[in-house]
């Protein structure tokens, strides 16, 4: 059976699962479990030239007494294997070393009283990676020979097959506008379809076919986008990535199977940008668009090597938030303004489009509720009773700069928090940047990817009552 829980994000897994029920098994019985996996090479494509088998070690089940893993190289090429995340006597991870497995020879791992020496909650499960002996430059060169047949075609097909598209493109005056138009056309107007076997073959569809059929997988959409940028004389390169297993790519043996997705790297005005042609509902000129997150990528170019992505940062704040709370006679009037950019603007723009007014009210008032430390005053279920006269709307949306401004006005009936000694406090604390996943993350082997936008917060609290320690009747705070 297909392991349905292991799929998604533009690829399907070839991992299978097998369920066994032995009704009369007892502690003194001997259970022999043998599994043989035979890999059949396809007729063509990278999977024919680059074999790849990933063997993950099982959990330490109570009934294991002896464990044997035997891998025979019956291919026509030398294989390489790497043992990753195995541990020494001090329980430190042993550095993986690539070892050749000649044609016809076997690799055997054998252990009595087998236990997998790792903590499944804190450590990476040991695995052995088998692949045809190669370098990433050899992989990229082989991929380029397949892609080159398509990407080397000039863009003359546009004049015969897409004249309407060229007319619409010509209506945009600046190059920034033209680049934005072709990116959003491919992302939103070409339907994204994917198939595991086609993806593994790395055979891209011709851009003319993708345009005429209005559908394609990540390869097809990326190649179409590259063809449109070539028409604009904008340099770009198709690159292989793997969002899910990105961190593990340097541990694996070099193989095209390490990647499951194709995106585009664009060179423009002295900078490089990455665009995922399968994304949707993203806006803005190239420098203001959402940025896909990954570390490693392999350019589809002759003799290209695995690349470590350069660190990047946004020039502007992706979130600028201003909160003003004026409390008069025990009632707070809150003026809440948000200026969002990049992926934040894309996400909130879609939220306003798809969600109800009640949902929006709950989202933004809940944020104020926790940031103002009102949990002692009333429960989250009572938000609508204490936050009243709520008004929330998009007041401006500059899709070229991908900037979205939201105005949220609300009345707070119980702004003060009463603490020990019956002192009343008017609070506004910034939100936490650690979610539950970060708090519970304790892996010894993996880093935690914590992605947050650059944010700027300004809050102002005013009250008609005297504040202890000051001679004024209000206090102004800027951070």
C-alpha positions as CSV (number, residue, x, y, z in Angstrom):
1,X,0.0,0.0,0.0
2,X,1.1,3.6,-0.7
3,X,2.3,5.4,2.5
4,X,-0.2,8.2,2.1
5,X,1.1,10.2,5.1
6,X,4.5,10.7,3.5
7,X,3.3,12.6,0.4
8,X,2.5,16.2,-0.4
9,X,4.2,19.5,-1.5
10,X,4.4,18.5,-5.1
11,X,5.6,15.0,-4.9
12,X,4.4,11.5,-4.0
13,X,6.4,9.1,-2.0
14,X,7.4,5.6,-3.3
15,X,7.6,4.3,0.3
16,X,5.3,1.5,1.1
17,X,3.8,0.2,4.3
18,X,2.9,-3.4,5.3
19,X,0.6,-4.3,8.2
20,X,0.9,-7.7,9.9
21,X,-1.3,-9.3,12.5
22,X,-0.1,-12.5,14.3
23,X,-2.8,-13.6,16.6
24,X,-1.1,-16.5,18.4
25,X,2.5,-15.0,19.0
26,X,3.9,-15.7,22.4
27,X,7.0,-14.6,24.2
28,X,8.9,-17.9,23.7
29,X,8.2,-18.1,20.0
30,X,10.7,-17.4,17.3
31,X,9.6,-14.9,14.6
32,X,11.7,-14.7,11.4
33,X,10.9,-11.6,9.4
34,X,12.6,-11.3,6.0
35,X,12.1,-8.5,3.5
36,X,13.6,-8.4,0.0
37,X,13.5,-5.2,-2.1
38,X,14.4,-5.4,-5.8
39,X,14.9,-2.1,-7.7
40,X,13.9,-2.1,-11.3
41,X,15.5,0.5,-13.6
42,X,13.3,2.5,-15.9
43,X,13.9,2.5,-19.6
44,X,15.2,6.1,-19.7
45,X,15.8,9.2,-17.5
46,X,18.0,10.0,-14.6
47,X,16.6,7.1,-12.5
48,X,18.1,4.7,-15.0
49,X,21.5,6.3,-14.8
50,X,21.5,7.1,-11.0
51,X,20.2,4.4,-8.7
52,X,19.3,5.3,-5.2
53,X,18.2,3.3,-2.2
54,X,17.6,4.7,1.3
55,X,17.7,2.3,4.2
56,X,16.4,3.6,7.5
57,X,17.0,1.5,10.5
58,X,14.0,0.4,12.5
59,X,13.0,1.2,16.0
60,X,14.4,-1.1,18.8
61,X,11.4,-3.5,18.9
62,X,11.3,-5.8,21.9
63,X,11.2,-9.0,19.7
64,X,14.4,-8.3,17.7
65,X,17.1,-10.7,18.4
66,X,19.2,-10.6,15.2
67,X,19.2,-8.0,12.5
68,X,20.8,-8.4,9.1
69,X,20.8,-5.9,6.2
70,X,22.4,-7.2,3.0
71,X,22.6,-5.0,-0.1
72,X,24.0,-6.4,-3.3
73,X,25.2,-4.2,-6.1
74,X,23.8,-5.9,-9.2
75,X,23.9,-2.7,-11.3
76,X,26.3,-2.0,-14.1
77,X,28.0,0.8,-12.1
78,X,29.9,1.3,-8.9
79,X,27.6,2.2,-5.9
80,X,28.5,4.4,-2.9
81,X,27.1,4.1,0.6
82,X,27.1,6.4,3.6
83,X,26.2,5.4,7.2
84,X,24.6,8.5,8.8
85,X,23.8,9.3,12.4
86,X,25.3,6.2,13.8
87,X,27.0,6.7,17.2
88,X,30.2,5.8,19.0
89,X,30.6,4.5,22.5
90,X,30.2,8.0,23.9
91,X,27.0,8.3,22.0
92,X,28.4,11.0,19.7
93,X,27.4,11.0,16.0
94,X,30.0,9.4,13.8
95,X,31.0,11.5,10.8
96,X,29.6,9.7,7.6
97,X,32.2,8.5,5.1
98,X,31.4,7.6,1.5
99,X,32.6,4.0,0.7
100,X,32.5,2.4,-2.7
101,X,30.5,-0.8,-3.4
102,X,31.9,-2.4,-6.6
103,X,29.8,-4.2,-9.1
104,X,28.7,-7.6,-7.8
105,X,29.8,-7.1,-4.2
106,X,27.7,-6.8,-1.1
107,X,27.3,-4.6,1.9
108,X,26.2,-6.5,5.0
109,X,25.2,-5.0,8.4
110,X,24.7,-7.7,11.0
111,X,23.9,-7.4,14.7
112,X,22.9,-9.8,17.5
113,X,20.6,-8.6,20.2
114,X,19.8,-5.7,17.9
115,X,18.9,-2.3,19.3
116,X,19.0,0.9,17.5
117,X,21.1,3.1,19.7
118,X,19.2,6.4,19.4
119,X,16.5,8.3,21.3
120,X,13.6,8.6,18.8
121,X,12.4,11.8,20.6
122,X,15.7,13.6,20.6
123,X,17.9,12.2,17.8
124,X,17.8,11.3,14.1
125,X,17.2,7.7,13.3
126,X,20.3,6.1,11.8
127,X,20.2,5.4,8.1
128,X,22.4,4.2,5.2
129,X,22.2,5.9,1.9
130,X,23.1,3.9,-1.3
131,X,23.5,5.6,-4.6
132,X,25.3,5.3,-7.9
133,X,28.8,6.7,-7.4
134,X,28.7,10.3,-8.7
135,X,29.4,13.9,-7.9
136,X,26.8,16.7,-7.9
137,X,28.6,18.2,-10.9
138,X,27.9,14.9,-12.7
139,X,24.3,14.9,-11.6
140,X,23.8,18.6,-12.7
141,X,25.5,17.9,-16.0
142,X,23.2,14.9,-16.7
143,X,20.1,16.9,-15.7
144,X,21.2,19.8,-17.9
145,X,21.5,17.5,-20.9
146,X,17.8,16.6,-20.4
147,X,16.6,20.2,-19.8
148,X,18.8,21.7,-22.5
149,X,16.7,20.3,-25.2
150,X,13.8,22.4,-24.0
151,X,15.4,25.5,-22.4
152,X,17.6,26.1,-25.4
153,X,14.6,26.7,-27.6
154,X,14.2,30.3,-28.4
155,X,11.0,32.2,-27.6
156,X,9.8,32.5,-31.2
157,X,6.9,30.1,-30.3
158,X,5.4,33.0,-28.4
159,X,4.7,35.0,-31.5
160,X,2.7,32.1,-33.1
161,X,1.1,30.4,-30.1
162,X,0.7,33.3,-27.6
163,X,0.1,36.6,-29.5
164,X,-2.6,37.7,-27.0
165,X,-0.1,37.2,-24.1
166,X,2.5,39.3,-25.9
167,X,-0.1,42.1,-26.5
168,X,-1.0,42.1,-22.8
169,X,2.7,42.0,-21.9
170,X,3.4,45.1,-24.1
171,X,0.8,47.1,-22.2
172,X,3.1,47.1,-19.2
173,X,5.6,50.0,-19.6
174,X,8.5,49.2,-17.3
175,X,10.7,46.1,-17.1
176,X,9.7,45.6,-13.4
177,X,6.0,45.5,-14.4
178,X,6.7,43.0,-17.2
179,X,8.6,40.7,-14.9
180,X,5.9,40.8,-12.4
181,X,3.3,40.1,-15.0
182,X,5.0,37.0,-16.4
183,X,5.6,35.6,-12.9
184,X,2.0,36.0,-11.8
185,X,0.7,34.7,-15.1
186,X,2.6,31.4,-14.7
187,X,1.8,31.1,-11.0
188,X,-1.9,31.9,-11.3
189,X,-3.0,31.1,-14.8
190,X,-1.2,27.7,-15.4
191,X,-2.8,24.9,-13.4
192,X,-0.3,23.0,-11.2
193,X,-0.4,19.2,-11.6
194,X,2.2,16.8,-10.4
195,X,3.0,13.1,-10.8
196,X,5.7,11.2,-8.9
197,X,6.9,9.1,-11.8
198,X,7.1,12.0,-14.2
199,X,8.8,14.1,-11.6
200,X,11.4,11.4,-10.9
201,X,12.1,11.2,-14.6
202,X,13.1,14.9,-14.7
203,X,11.7,15.2,-18.2
204,X,10.5,18.8,-18.6
205,X,7.5,19.6,-20.8
206,X,8.0,22.1,-23.6
207,X,6.9,25.6,-22.7
208,X,4.6,25.9,-25.8
209,X,2.7,22.7,-24.6
210,X,2.4,24.1,-21.1
211,X,1.1,27.4,-22.3
212,X,-1.5,25.8,-24.7
213,X,-2.7,23.2,-22.2
214,X,-2.6,25.7,-19.3
215,X,-1.3,23.1,-17.0
216,X,2.0,21.5,-15.9
217,X,4.1,20.2,-13.0
218,X,6.9,22.2,-11.3
219,X,9.3,21.5,-14.2
220,X,6.8,22.6,-16.8
221,X,5.8,25.8,-15.0
222,X,9.4,26.7,-14.2
223,X,10.6,26.2,-17.8
224,X,7.7,28.2,-19.1
225,X,8.5,31.1,-16.7
226,X,12.2,30.9,-17.9
227,X,11.1,31.1,-21.5
228,X,9.0,34.2,-20.8
229,X,12.0,35.8,-19.0
230,X,14.3,34.9,-21.8
231,X,11.9,36.8,-24.1
232,X,12.5,39.8,-21.8
233,X,16.3,39.2,-21.8
234,X,16.3,38.4,-18.1
235,X,18.9,35.8,-17.1
236,X,17.6,32.8,-15.1
237,X,18.5,29.3,-14.1
238,X,16.4,26.3,-13.2
239,X,17.5,24.8,-9.9
240,X,16.6,21.7,-8.0
241,X,15.5,21.9,-4.3
242,X,13.9,19.8,-1.6
243,X,12.0,21.8,0.9
244,X,11.2,18.8,3.2
245,X,14.7,17.2,3.3
246,X,16.8,20.3,2.8
247,X,18.9,19.9,5.9
248,X,19.8,16.3,5.0
249,X,21.0,16.9,1.4
250,X,24.7,17.2,2.4
251,X,24.4,13.9,4.3
252,X,23.0,11.9,1.3
253,X,25.2,10.5,-1.5
254,X,25.0,12.8,-4.5
255,X,21.9,11.8,-6.5
256,X,19.1,13.5,-8.4
257,X,16.7,11.6,-6.1
258,X,17.7,14.0,-3.3
259,X,15.6,16.7,-5.0
260,X,11.8,16.7,-5.6
261,X,11.1,20.2,-6.8
262,X,12.3,22.7,-9.4
263,X,12.2,26.5,-9.0
264,X,13.8,29.4,-10.8
265,X,16.8,31.5,-9.9
266,X,16.7,35.0,-11.5
267,X,19.5,37.4,-11.9
268,X,18.3,41.0,-12.0
269,X,20.0,44.3,-11.3
270,X,23.0,42.7,-9.5
271,X,21.0,40.5,-7.2
272,X,19.6,37.0,-7.3
273,X,16.0,36.1,-6.6
274,X,14.3,32.7,-6.2
275,X,10.8,32.2,-7.5
276,X,8.6,29.2,-7.1
277,X,6.4,29.0,-10.2
278,X,4.0,26.6,-8.4
279,X,3.0,29.3,-5.8
280,X,-0.2,31.2,-6.1
281,X,-1.6,34.5,-4.9
282,X,1.7,36.3,-4.5
283,X,2.2,39.9,-5.6
284,X,4.8,42.6,-6.1
285,X,7.8,43.5,-8.1
286,X,10.6,41.0,-8.0
287,X,12.4,42.6,-5.1
288,X,9.2,42.7,-3.0
289,X,7.8,39.2,-3.5
290,X,7.6,36.3,-1.1
291,X,10.9,34.4,-0.6
292,X,10.9,30.6,-0.6
293,X,12.9,29.2,2.3
294,X,15.6,26.6,1.8
295,X,19.4,26.2,2.3
296,X,20.8,24.0,-0.5
297,X,20.1,23.9,-4.2
298,X,21.6,22.4,-7.4
299,X,21.6,24.5,-10.5
300,X,20.7,22.7,-13.7
301,X,23.8,23.8,-15.5
302,X,26.9,22.1,-17.0
303,X,29.2,20.8,-14.2
304,X,27.4,22.9,-11.5
305,X,28.0,21.8,-7.9
306,X,25.7,21.8,-4.9
307,X,25.2,25.4,-3.7
308,X,24.8,26.8,-0.2
309,X,22.3,29.6,-0.5
310,X,23.7,33.0,0.6
311,X,22.0,34.5,3.7
312,X,19.5,37.2,2.9
313,X,17.5,39.8,4.8
314,X,14.7,42.2,3.9
315,X,15.6,45.8,3.5
316,X,12.3,47.0,5.0
317,X,10.3,45.8,7.9
318,X,7.8,43.2,6.8
319,X,5.5,44.2,9.7
320,X,5.1,47.7,11.0
321,X,2.5,47.7,13.8
322,X,1.3,50.8,15.7
323,X,-1.1,50.5,18.7
324,X,-2.6,53.5,20.6
325,X,-4.8,52.9,23.6
326,X,-6.5,56.0,25.1
327,X,-8.3,55.1,28.4
328,X,-10.9,57.6,29.6
329,X,-13.2,56.9,32.6
330,X,-12.2,53.2,32.6
331,X,-12.8,52.6,28.9
332,X,-10.1,52.2,26.3
333,X,-10.3,53.3,22.7
334,X,-7.8,51.3,20.7
335,X,-6.3,52.5,17.3
336,X,-4.5,49.5,15.8
337,X,-2.6,50.0,12.5
338,X,-0.7,47.3,10.6
339,X,1.5,47.8,7.5
340,X,2.4,44.4,6.0
341,X,4.9,43.6,3.3
342,X,6.2,40.5,1.4
343,X,4.8,37.1,2.4
344,X,2.9,38.7,5.3
345,X,1.0,40.9,2.9
346,X,0.2,37.9,0.7
347,X,-1.1,35.8,3.6
348,X,-3.2,38.5,5.2
349,X,-4.6,39.6,1.8
350,X,-5.9,36.1,1.3
351,X,-7.2,35.9,4.8
352,X,-9.3,39.0,4.3
353,X,-10.6,37.6,1.0
354,X,-11.5,34.1,2.3
355,X,-12.5,34.5,6.0
356,X,-15.5,35.9,7.7
357,X,-15.7,39.2,9.6
358,X,-16.1,37.2,12.8
359,X,-12.9,35.3,12.2
360,X,-11.0,38.5,11.5
361,X,-12.4,40.1,14.7
362,X,-11.2,37.1,16.8
363,X,-7.8,37.1,15.2
364,X,-6.9,40.7,15.9
365,X,-8.7,41.1,19.2
366,X,-7.1,37.9,20.5
367,X,-3.7,39.4,19.7
368,X,-4.6,42.6,21.7
369,X,-6.0,40.4,24.5
370,X,-2.8,38.6,25.1
371,X,-0.4,41.4,24.4
372,X,-2.3,43.6,26.9
373,X,-2.2,40.8,29.5
374,X,-5.9,40.7,30.0
375,X,-6.1,37.0,30.8
376,X,-6.8,37.8,34.4
377,X,-9.7,40.0,33.5
378,X,-11.8,37.7,31.4
379,X,-11.4,34.5,29.3
380,X,-10.7,34.4,25.6
381,X,-14.3,33.1,25.1
382,X,-15.6,36.5,26.3
383,X,-13.8,38.6,23.7
384,X,-16.9,39.9,22.1
385,X,-18.3,41.1,25.5
386,X,-15.3,43.3,26.4
387,X,-14.0,44.2,22.9
388,X,-16.9,46.1,21.3
389,X,-17.6,48.4,18.3
390,X,-14.9,46.6,16.3
391,X,-14.1,48.0,12.9
392,X,-11.4,46.3,10.7
393,X,-10.7,46.9,7.0
394,X,-8.0,47.1,4.4
395,X,-7.3,50.8,3.9
396,X,-4.7,50.5,1.2
397,X,-3.2,47.8,-1.0
398,X,-0.2,48.5,-3.2
399,X,0.3,45.3,-5.0
400,X,3.4,46.5,-6.9
401,X,5.3,47.1,-3.7
402,X,3.3,44.3,-2.0
403,X,2.3,46.5,0.8
404,X,-1.0,46.1,2.7
405,X,-2.3,48.5,5.3
406,X,-5.0,47.4,7.8
407,X,-6.9,49.6,10.2
408,X,-8.4,48.1,13.3
409,X,-10.4,50.2,15.7
410,X,-12.1,48.7,18.8
411,X,-13.4,49.7,22.2
412,X,-12.1,47.9,25.3
413,X,-14.4,47.9,28.3
414,X,-12.0,46.5,30.9
415,X,-8.4,47.8,30.1
416,X,-6.9,47.7,33.5
417,X,-5.5,44.5,35.1
418,X,-5.8,44.2,38.9
419,X,-2.8,42.6,40.6
420,X,-1.6,42.0,44.1
421,X,-2.2,44.9,46.4
422,X,-5.2,45.9,44.3
423,X,-3.0,48.0,42.0
424,X,-4.2,48.5,38.5
425,X,-2.0,48.1,35.5
426,X,-2.4,49.2,31.9
427,X,-0.1,46.9,29.9
428,X,1.0,46.3,26.4
429,X,3.7,43.6,26.0
430,X,5.1,42.5,22.7
431,X,4.2,39.0,21.5
432,X,6.4,36.0,22.0
433,X,8.5,34.8,19.1
434,X,8.6,31.2,20.3
435,X,5.6,29.1,19.4
436,X,4.8,25.7,21.0
437,X,6.9,23.8,18.4
438,X,10.0,25.8,19.3
439,X,9.4,25.3,23.1
440,X,9.0,21.5,22.7
441,X,12.0,21.2,20.3
442,X,14.9,19.4,22.0
443,X,16.7,17.5,19.2
444,X,20.4,16.9,19.7
445,X,21.0,16.4,16.0
446,X,18.8,19.0,14.1
447,X,18.7,22.8,14.2
448,X,15.3,24.4,14.5
449,X,14.4,26.6,11.6
450,X,12.7,29.7,13.2
451,X,11.6,32.1,10.5
452,X,10.4,35.5,11.5
453,X,10.0,38.7,9.6
454,X,11.7,41.9,10.6
455,X,9.1,43.8,12.7
456,X,8.7,47.2,14.1
457,X,6.3,47.9,16.9
458,X,5.2,51.2,18.3
459,X,2.7,51.3,21.1
460,X,1.3,54.2,23.0
461,X,-0.7,54.0,26.3
462,X,-2.6,57.0,27.6
463,X,-4.8,57.3,30.6
464,X,-6.8,60.1,32.4
465,X,-5.6,58.8,35.8
466,X,-2.4,59.7,37.5
467,X,0.4,57.3,37.0
468,X,2.5,56.5,40.1
469,X,6.0,58.0,39.9
470,X,5.2,60.7,37.4
471,X,3.8,64.3,37.7
472,X,1.9,64.1,34.4
473,X,-1.5,62.6,33.9
474,X,-0.2,60.3,31.1
475,X,2.8,58.3,30.0
476,X,4.1,58.0,26.5
477,X,6.2,55.0,25.6
478,X,8.0,54.4,22.2
479,X,10.0,51.2,21.4
